[in-house]
């Protein structure tokens, strides 16, 4: 009797975890073609949330302790994956050098994202701003923000 109860409990837990893996916030189910393509590319990933933006599925998930965002076409083909790069020191040396010698070297780096597309090339997007221009309420009213995109060999796109 104990074995039956334990087996039933284990099965319920397993089914529950699989359901959570495939559902997003609000209980919406990820469409079948996207779910199939997603778990084929990222087996074992934990789905956090998903949405449709600009006729593309944007899927936020965790894989190997990394927080990632994958983008899929409406038909289910993978387009790109993006992850946050925490520090400038984590960038390839060519990208760091190109940024430090560029026009925006004295601007503040707000965020860094590493993007990998279908061609396998990696791009690095640095969001920078000149946020040292405050108004009388100490608000960045005059801040200009730019997104700089670099190839892994340091070329600016």
Secondary structure as UniProt FT lines:
FT   HELIX           2..22
FT   HELIX           25..27
FT   HELIX           32..41
FT   TURN            43..44
FT   STRAND          46..53
FT   TURN            54..55
FT   STRAND          56..63
FT   TURN            64..65
FT   STRAND          66..73
FT   TURN            74..75
FT   STRAND          78..84
FT   HELIX           88..90
FT   HELIX           93..100
FT   TURN            103..106
FT   STRAND          108..117
FT   TURN            118..119
FT   STRAND          122..129
FT   TURN            131..132
FT   TURN            136..137
FT   TURN            141..142
FT   STRAND          145..151
FT   TURN            152..153
//
